[in-house]
Amino acid sequence: MGVRLMVVDDHRLLAEALASALKLRGHRVLAAAAPSAGAAELVVSRAPEVCLLGTATPAEPGVFEPVVRIKRERPQVAVVVLGPVPSPHGIAAAFAAGASGYVRHNERIEGVERAMVKARAGESAIEPQLLQNAFAELLNPAAQPDDEGARLLHMLTPREVEVLMRVAEGEDTRLIAAGMGIAPSTARTHVQRVLMKLGVTSRLEAAALAARTGLLDRAATSASNHAAEPGAARPS
């Protein structure tokens, strides 16, 4: 028995193409609509068994607000999200909003059909491998640039932070020493300690790492905070 459904996507061509393909396979398509921003009102008024909701940005805040409204006003409607391979937070956001499934945009029509039937039956409709990958990433998140920058900054003393800032600005040992009012040998020692703590072998690498991880911005803030304490030092 075919599923009574609606197809909603920001791209009308995609919505109509999918709707046509599902009609040919014996399903009753009540509507194919765009944009998805008006999906909730349309679904609430038509009350299909399943709503296929397309989105290109599953991790964007508020993108699943239509799902929340649909489930609040028509809890019997099963919503299956169609989207790109999402971040774990995109999958979590979809299911937290009340979606019954998540299907990738590049899935075959048979996969979409299976998801629709499972959702209509009250089951969760998501490819096991996709769910497994999402859980793996949530349990073992990759370090974010800001997190890495904070970790590296925590390893440096305020004096070493100032040295790093000067290194990033291209100052040589003589300029660093003059600018900080210390001996060149002391400046050289500070530079070597910074390189060692950051795990790099050259000043260029240190500057590149600091820029890539956001450490430069954090270092600027830290240096400003400690400007009145030239002799202060944090434990290494």
Buried (B, 14 or more C-beta within 10 A) or exposed (E): EBBBBBBBBBEEEBBBBBBEBBEEEEBEBBBBBBEBEEBBEBBBEBBBBBBBBBBBEBBEEEBBEBBBBBBEBBEEBBBBBBBBBBBBBBBBBBBEBBBBBBBBBEBEEEBBBBBBBBBBEEEEBBBEEBBEBBEEBEEEEEEEEEEBBBEBBEBBBBBBBBBBBBBBEEBEBEBBBEBBEBEBEBBBBBBEBBBEBBEBEEBEEBBEBBEEBBBBBBBEEBBEEBEEEEEEEBEE
